[in-house]
Amino acid sequence: MSNATTPPTKGHFIALLPLLLFLALFIGAGVYFQLAGKDYAFYQIPAPVAIIPAIMLAILLSKQKLNQALETFMAGIGHSNIIAMCLIYLLAGAFAAVAKATGGVDATVALGLQFIPAQFLLPGFFIIAAFIATAMGTSMGTIAAVAPIAFGISEEANISHVLMAGAVMSGALFGDNLSIISDTTIAATRTQGCGMKEKFRENLVFSLPSALITLVLFALVSKGQAQVTPADVDVIAVLPYLSILLLALLGVNVFVVLTIGIVFAGVTGMVSTDYEFLKFTQDIYEGFKNMLEIFVLSMFVGGLAALMQQQGGLSFVSGVMEKLIQRFSRKQGDASCRAAEFGMAGIVAMTNACVANNTVSIVVSGDIAKQLAEKHEVSAKRAASVLDIFACVVQGLIPYGAQALMIASYFKISPLQAVSCVWYCIILAIVSLAVIFFRPRSD
């Protein structure tokens, strides 16, 4: 997400104060409401509102005149990467809303349940959640769709609620991390300047071994059986999901993929059910509204990043990271490249631990990661994958994240219990660190 303004050669820590203010407000409010016993404590104050004081501070700290500082801010908001990112968010939200309204989620769950052996319910629900999240591009939407069914079956089969919650959340985060229409993928690819198809393929190197190990572990601990009543499967309702997966893998432009997916989901709904055109248009708009928070926040972060870049904040962080990279890299080439990738992983992980939102952490860390990638010859697809992966890892392991809070409410367990069995994220972290350390850099 490189901005139009040219960063100064010398970095200044003071330029980071607006970002630190945003994190302090967001985290402080979350901790306060958590202590007060509020549900979804870290989401009581919307992030787009919490960032406004930070933007005001950044403008006050700017050495530019007020009109010039505002121009810098607006240039950051209007950068082509930010605008493209926001448009993709809208289309992804519309597809998810229309596909759900036309029965795509229910049909996919019903189809999956028909193929799950009774003795392997845990790995089965991991696969179902993974497929739906990959197709929908949202872990939250997947949890909302799958968790009630998984909870009922775990009750009937006498399966630990903590284990079942861990299986569903693991699958949801696997799919969210890998999906080409996930907001995290959109943010990672746009900030690093790579194609979604390339990022998907690179991501598989990290995600596929982690998913297979997770499946084996869930299969080993899978106990209990439940008689799942076969349901009528509307195969037509599943087709839109399959179509966008196929088109994305073929490398079709993401705007085309999502537009076709929206139209296909709407048409199949009209053909196979009583889904009306008017409802179709309303669901598209509902999907737009579902993405409002991340849409506005991405614009604000883009403007704030432009101000911090102009004032030397990003140069300061890059300088600190450079010193660390030089310290841990005795030679140039692969060693320097690996150190840069570890630096990217650390930045996005720490940011996500603070803001409890994987997409926000990627957007905030994107510029710094891109500078490191370009200087140390890390490919854009590798940089995008590293950002998305380590944001996913932290998001799945923080008990105050939205995913943990939501699934804990469905399964009537504590958020801390909910994250204790999200084995995929733990394994993904270990596998990814190993891949970065041992695998040669990608071109």
C-alpha positions in Angstrom: 0.0 0.0 0.0 2.6 2.5 -1.1 1.4 6.0 -0.8 1.9 9.0 -3.1 4.1 10.9 -0.7 7.8 10.3 -0.6 9.1 9.2 2.8 11.9 11.2 4.4 15.3 9.6 4.6 15.4 9.8 8.3 12.8 8.2 10.5 11.2 9.7 13.5 9.6 7.8 16.4 7.3 10.7 17.2 5.5 10.0 13.9 4.3 6.7 15.3 2.5 8.3 18.2 -0.9 8.4 16.3 -0.7 4.7 15.6 0.2 4.0 19.3 -2.8 6.3 20.3 -5.1 4.2 18.1 -3.8 1.0 19.7 -4.1 2.4 23.2 -7.7 3.5 22.7 -8.7 0.2 21.1 -6.9 -2.0 23.6 -7.8 0.2 26.6 -11.4 0.2 25.8 -11.3 -3.6 25.2 -9.7 -4.3 28.5 -12.1 -1.9 30.3 -15.2 -3.6 28.9 -13.7 -7.0 29.4 -13.3 -6.2 33.1 -16.8 -4.9 33.1 -18.1 -8.2 31.9 -19.3 -7.0 28.5 -19.7 -9.5 25.7 -17.4 -8.8 22.7 -15.5 -6.4 24.8 -12.9 -5.5 22.2 -15.7 -4.6 19.7 -17.7 -2.2 21.9 -16.0 0.8 20.4 -15.8 0.4 16.6 -12.3 0.5 15.2 -13.2 3.2 12.6 -14.2 5.5 15.5 -11.2 4.6 17.7 -8.8 5.7 14.9 -10.3 9.2 14.5 -8.3 10.7 17.4 -5.2 9.1 15.9 -5.8 10.8 12.6 -6.4 14.2 14.3 -3.1 13.7 16.2 -1.2 12.8 13.0 -2.5 16.0 11.3 -1.4 18.1 14.4 2.0 16.5 14.4 2.5 17.2 10.7 5.0 19.9 9.7 3.0 20.6 6.6 0.4 23.3 6.6 -3.1 22.1 7.4 -4.4 22.0 3.8 -1.3 20.1 2.7 -1.6 17.6 5.6 -5.2 17.0 4.7 -4.1 16.6 1.0 -1.6 13.9 2.2 -4.3 12.2 4.2 -6.8 12.2 1.3 -4.1 11.0 -1.1 -3.6 8.0 1.2 -7.3 7.3 1.3 -7.6 7.6 -2.5 -4.6 5.5 -3.3 -5.4 2.9 -6.0 -4.6 0.0 -3.7 -6.9 1.3 -1.0 -9.8 1.9 -3.4 -9.3 -1.5 -5.1 -9.2 -3.2 -1.7 -12.5 -1.5 -0.6 -14.3 -2.4 -3.9 -13.3 -6.0 -3.4 -14.6 -6.0 0.1 -18.0 -4.8 -1.1 -18.2 -7.5 -3.8 -17.0 -10.2 -1.4 -19.7 -9.1 1.2 -22.4 -9.2 -1.5 -21.4 -12.7 -2.7 -21.4 -14.0 0.9 -24.8 -12.5 1.6 -26.5 -13.7 -1.6 -25.0 -17.2 -1.4 -26.2 -17.6 2.2 -29.7 -16.2 1.4 -30.0 -18.7 -1.5 -29.2 -21.7 0.8 -25.6 -22.2 -0.3 -24.3 -22.6 3.3 -27.0 -25.0 4.4 -26.6 -27.0 1.3 -22.8 -27.3 1.7 -23.2 -28.4 5.4 -25.8 -31.0 4.4 -23.6 -32.3 1.6 -20.6 -32.6 3.9 -22.6 -34.4 6.6 -23.6 -37.1 4.1 -19.9 -38.0 3.6 -18.6 -37.9 7.2 -18.1 -41.3 8.8 -19.8 -41.4 12.2 -16.5 -42.1 14.0 -14.7 -39.1 12.4 -17.0 -36.2 13.3 -14.2 -33.9 14.5 -12.0 -34.1 11.3 -15.2 -34.1 9.3 -16.3 -30.7 10.7 -12.8 -29.4 10.2 -13.2 -30.2 6.5 -16.7 -28.7 6.3 -15.7 -25.5 8.0 -12.6 -25.3 5.9 -14.5 -25.6 2.6 -17.2 -23.1 3.5 -14.6 -20.6 4.8 -12.6 -21.0 1.6 -15.6 -20.4 -0.5 -17.2 -17.6 1.6 -14.0 -15.9 2.6 -15.0 -15.3 6.2 -14.2 -17.3 9.3 -17.0 -15.4 11.2 -19.7 -16.3 8.7 -18.5 -19.9 8.7 -18.6 -20.2 12.5 -22.1 -18.7 12.6 -23.3 -21.2 10.0 -21.5 -24.3 11.2 -21.3 -23.9 15.0 -25.0 -24.5 15.9 -25.0 -27.8 13.9 -21.7 -28.9 15.3 -22.8 -28.1 18.9 -26.0 -30.2 18.4 -24.1 -33.2 17.0 -21.4 -32.9 19.8 -24.2 -33.1 22.4 -25.7 -36.1 20.7 -22.4 -37.9 20.2 -21.0 -36.9 23.7 -18.0 -35.2 22.1 -16.1 -32.6 24.1 -17.5 -29.2 23.3 -14.0 -27.8 23.5 -12.7 -30.2 21.0 -15.6 -29.7 18.6 -15.2 -25.9 18.9 -11.5 -26.2 18.2 -12.2 -28.3 15.1 -14.8 -25.8 13.7 -12.6 -22.8 14.4 -9.5 -24.5 13.0 -11.3 -25.2 9.8 -12.8 -21.7 9.6 -9.4 -20.0 10.0 -7.7 -22.4 7.5 -10.3 -21.4 4.9 -10.2 -17.7 5.8 -6.5 -17.7 5.5 -6.5 -19.5 2.1 -9.6 -18.0 0.5 -9.0 -15.7 -2.5 -12.0 -13.6 -1.5 -11.1 -13.3 2.2 -10.6 -9.7 3.4 -7.2 -10.8 4.8 -6.1 -12.2 1.4 -7.4 -9.0 -0.2 -5.4 -6.8 2.2 -2.3 -8.9 2.0 -2.2 -9.1 -1.8 -3.0 -5.5 -2.4 -0.5 -4.2 0.1 2.3 -6.4 -1.3 1.3 -6.1 -5.0 0.9 -9.7 -6.0 -1.9 -11.7 -7.6 -4.3 -13.7 -5.5 -3.6 -16.9 -7.5 0.2 -16.5 -6.7 -0.5 -15.9 -3.1 -2.8 -18.9 -2.9 -0.2 -21.2 -4.3 2.5 -19.9 -2.0 0.1 -20.1 0.9 -0.4 -23.8 0.2 3.2 -24.6 1.0 2.5 -23.5 4.6 -1.2 -24.3 5.0 -1.6 -27.7 3.4 0.9 -29.6 5.6 -0.5 -27.8 8.7 -4.1 -28.8 7.7 -3.1 -32.5 7.1 -1.4 -32.7 10.5 -4.4 -31.1 12.2 -6.7 -33.6 10.5 -4.7 -36.5 11.8 -4.7 -35.2 15.3 -8.4 -34.6 15.3 -8.9 -38.1 13.9 -6.8 -39.6 16.6 -8.9 -38.0 19.4 -12.2 -38.3 17.7 -14.6 -40.3 19.9 -18.3 -40.7 20.0 -20.8 -41.3 17.2 -24.0 -39.6 16.2 -26.7 -40.7 13.8 -26.9 -37.8 11.3 -30.2 -37.8 9.6 -29.7 -37.5 5.9 -31.0 -34.3 4.5 -32.0 -33.4 1.0 -29.0 -31.7 -0.6 -29.6 -28.9 -3.1 -26.5 -29.4 -5.3 -27.4 -26.3 -7.4 -27.0 -24.1 -4.3 -23.4 -25.3 -3.9 -22.4 -24.5 -7.5 -21.7 -20.8 -6.9 -19.1 -21.6 -4.3 -17.5 -24.2 -6.6 -17.5 -21.7 -9.5 -15.7 -18.9 -7.7 -13.1 -21.4 -6.4 -12.5 -22.7 -9.9 -12.4 -19.3 -11.6 -10.0 -18.0 -8.9 -7.6 -20.9 -9.4 -7.7 -20.3 -13.1 -6.4 -16.8 -12.5 -9.5 -14.9 -13.6 -9.5 -11.3 -12.3 -11.0 -11.1 -8.8 -13.5 -8.4 -9.8 -14.8 -10.7 -12.6 -14.8 -13.8 -10.3 -16.9 -12.1 -7.6 -19.3 -10.5 -10.0 -19.9 -13.8 -11.7 -20.3 -15.4 -8.3 -22.9 -12.9 -7.2 -24.9 -13.2 -10.4 -24.6 -17.0 -10.5 -25.8 -17.3 -6.8 -28.7 -15.0 -7.5 -29.8 -16.8 -10.7 -29.5 -20.3 -9.1 -31.6 -19.1 -6.2 -34.3 -17.8 -8.6 -34.3 -21.0 -10.7 -34.3 -23.5 -7.8 -36.3 -21.6 -5.2 -38.8 -18.7 -4.9 -35.9 -16.2 -4.5 -37.0 -13.0 -6.0 -35.1 -10.4 -7.9 -36.0 -7.6 -5.5 -34.7 -9.8 -2.6 -31.5 -10.4 -4.6 -30.8 -6.6 -4.9 -31.6 -6.2 -1.2 -29.2 -9.0 -0.2 -26.4 -7.4 -2.3 -26.8 -4.2 -0.4 -26.9 -6.1 2.8 -23.6 -7.6 1.9 -22.2 -4.1 1.2 -23.4 -3.0 4.7 -21.7 -6.0 6.3 -18.4 -4.8 5.0 -18.9 -1.2 6.1 -16.6 -1.3 9.2 -13.6 -2.8 7.4 -14.3 -0.5 4.4 -14.2 2.7 6.4 -11.3 1.5 8.6 -9.2 0.6 5.5 -9.6 4.1 4.1 -8.8 5.7 7.4 -5.7 3.5 7.9 -4.6 4.4 4.3 -4.8 8.1 5.2 -3.1 7.6 8.5 -0.3 5.5 6.9 0.3 8.3 4.4 0.7 10.9 7.2 3.0 8.6 9.1 5.0 7.9 6.0 5.4 11.6 5.2 6.5 12.3 8.8 9.1 9.5 8.9 7.2 6.9 11.1 7.5 4.1 8.7 11.1 4.9 8.0 11.8 4.6 11.7 10.2 1.2 12.0 12.0 0.0 8.9 15.3 1.3 10.3 14.8 -0.7 13.5 13.9 -3.8 11.6 17.0 -3.3 9.4 19.2 -3.3 12.4 17.6 -6.5 13.7 18.0 -8.1 10.3 21.6 -7.2 10.0 22.2 -8.5 13.5 20.7 -11.9 12.7 22.0 -12.1 9.1 25.8 -12.8 8.9 25.6 -12.8 5.1 23.4 -11.4 2.4 21.0 -13.4 0.3 18.9 -16.2 1.8 19.9 -15.3 5.4 18.9 -11.7 5.0 15.7 -12.8 3.3 14.8 -15.1 6.1 15.4 -12.5 8.7 13.2 -10.1 6.8 10.4 -12.7 6.7 10.7 -13.3 10.4 10.5 -9.5 10.9 7.3 -9.3 8.9 5.9 -12.2 10.9 6.8 -10.5 14.1 5.3 -7.1 13.1 1.9 -8.4 12.0 1.7 -10.9 15.0 2.3 -8.1 17.5 -0.1 -5.8 15.8 -2.8 -8.4 15.6 -2.3 -9.2 19.3 -3.0 -5.6 20.0 -6.0 -4.9 17.7 -7.5 -8.4 17.7 -8.4 -8.1 14.0 -6.3 -10.0 11.5 -7.4 -7.8 8.5 -6.6 -4.5 10.4 -3.2 -5.9 11.4 -2.3 -6.7 7.8 -3.4 -3.2 6.6 -1.4 -1.5 9.3 1.7 -3.7 8.7 1.5 -3.7 5.0 3.7 -0.7 4.1 6.5 -1.8 6.4 6.4 -5.4 5.1 6.5 -4.2 1.5 9.6 -2.0 2.2 11.4 -5.0 3.8 10.4 -7.3 1.0 11.7 -5.0 -1.7 15.0 -4.3 0.1 15.7 -8.0 0.9 14.4 -9.5 -2.3 11.5 -11.3 -0.7 8.9 -12.1 -3.4 5.6 -10.3 -3.1 3.7 -13.6 -2.9 5.9 -14.8 0.0 5.5 -11.5 1.8 1.7 -11.6 1.4 1.6 -15.2 2.6 3.7 -14.5 5.7 1.5 -11.5 6.6 -1.7 -13.4 6.2 -0.5 -16.6 8.0 0.9 -14.9 11.1 -2.2 -12.7 11.4 -4.3 -15.9 11.2 -2.1 -17.6 13.8 -2.6 -14.9 16.4 -6.3 -14.4 15.6 -7.0 -18.0 16.3 -5.1 -18.0 19.6 -6.3 -14.8 21.3 -9.3 -15.4 23.6 -10.6 -11.8 23.0 -10.8 -12.2 19.3 -14.2 -12.2 17.6 -13.9 -15.8 16.4 -13.2 -17.1 19.9 -15.9 -15.0 21.5 -18.5 -16.1 19.0 -17.8 -19.8 19.1 -17.5 -19.8 22.9 -21.1 -18.4 23.0 -22.4 -21.1 20.8 -20.7 -24.0 22.7 -21.3 -22.5 26.1 -17.6 -22.5 27.0 -15.1 -19.8 28.0 -13.2 -18.0 25.2 -10.0 -19.4 26.8 -11.3 -22.9 26.4 -12.3 -22.1 22.8 -8.8 -21.3 21.7 -7.1 -24.1 23.6 -8.0 -26.6 20.9 -7.5 -24.5 17.8 -4.7 -26.8 16.9 -4.5 -25.7 13.3 -3.1 -22.2 14.3 -0.5 -23.7 16.7 0.7 -26.2 14.0 0.6 -23.5 11.3 2.9 -21.3 13.4 5.4 -24.2 13.9 5.3 -25.3 10.2 5.5 -21.7 8.9 8.6 -20.9 11.1 10.2 -24.1 9.8 9.4 -23.3 6.2 10.8 -19.8 6.5 14.0 -21.1 8.2 14.7 -24.0 5.9 13.1 -23.3 2.6 15.0 -21.2 0.0 13.4 -17.9 -0.8 10.8 -18.0 -3.6 11.2 -15.9 -6.8 
